Amino acid sequence: MSGKKIVLTGMQPTGKLHLGNLLGAINNWRRMLDGYDCLFFLADQHAITMPHIPAELRKNTADCVAQYIACGLDPARCKIFLQSQVIGHTELMWILSCLTPIGQLERMTQFKDKSKKIGESLCSGLLFYPVLMAADILLYGADFVPVGEDQKQHLEVTRDIAQKFNNTYSETFTVPEPHIGQAGARVMSLQNPLAKMSKSEKNQNGLIGVADSDDLIRKKIAAAVTDSGGTIEFDEVNKPGISNLLNIYAAVAEVSVGEAVEQFSSLGNYAPFKRIVADAIVAKIAPIREKYGEIAGDREYLLSVFRAGREDAQRRANKMMAKVYRKVGFVIE
């Protein structure tokens, strides 16, 4: 082990990575590679809590890993692995679930929201989702976990569970802290600038994928929702569409929003503004797309990444599970 603090994060392998993932999260993860012991995993066990097509899940998982690497998560400087390939996640989840009050899980905002939408057909896996997330984190002794707004409540449950286990069986788990990196760009949907860009968007014109072609990027930006009037100014309340495009441009061109506004303020209408924004995004995405194409077509390389990540993760998991089994009273030979 390196002696560095451990950072761990995961993402479900559903859909394709998009510009919001890159600018809001992955860029921050990439900045951590030298300063931390970084573990990144694909949460494929979480992914089956909703209806899915197995063949698509397998393909999306490999595609997501290739996209992670293309976006700068170098496997030589971090570990990338698949949740389902490491023995310990679900075993630890069961032990932790025996300490977690069911009422606490039923009060989770995400569970309540999905219960209202799905009703009685909601699977029990969604109820225990936060416990599996806790197992994912505690299994590796993570010191820090980068989380978005939608996962903060789940991390609090992880901290509660870790403290309860430590109080019940003696000090065992590191109680993780949220990692607050540099403020990433807040990228909104191109079709609904009041909502975040999301992999689950029904209208795919609302997002820019990291594997989108140059022409497709330009078409999506040209069709992006804007606002009445022709002035280019940053006003998220009255001009959310233009403000979103300014935010995106500033992030990919690596300038401040103020500098972007100054650059475009003299333009008479939105068309030339959109063309320049599209060109900047194309310049950012094109090398990622090219690298992704090379990696996705190299099955042996991807398998070697999976293997190296799995072997490292399994060593860590075995060490933690031996400690946990001993603490709870299981017989260990």
QUIBELRA-V721752 format. One record per run of one state. SS is the DSSP state (H for helix, E for strand, - for the rest). FROM is the first residue (numbers start at 0). LEN is the number of residues. If there is no record, write none. Layout:
ss = {SS;SS}
from = {FROM;FROM}
len = {LEN;LEN}
This chain:
ss = {-;E;-;E;H;-;E;-;H;-;H;-;E;H;-;H;-;H;-;H;-;H;-;H;-;E;-;H;-;E;-;E;-;E;-;H;-;E;-;H;-;E;-;E;H;-;H;-;H;-;H;-}
from = {0;5;11;17;18;31;36;42;43;47;53;70;78;82;85;88;97;101;106;108;121;123;127;128;138;143;146;148;169;176;179;187;188;195;196;203;206;208;209;213;222;234;235;238;239;253;256;264;269;296;298;328}
len = {5;6;6;1;13;5;6;1;4;6;17;8;4;3;3;9;4;5;2;13;2;4;1;10;5;3;2;21;7;3;8;1;7;1;7;3;2;1;4;9;12;1;3;1;14;3;8;5;27;2;30;5}
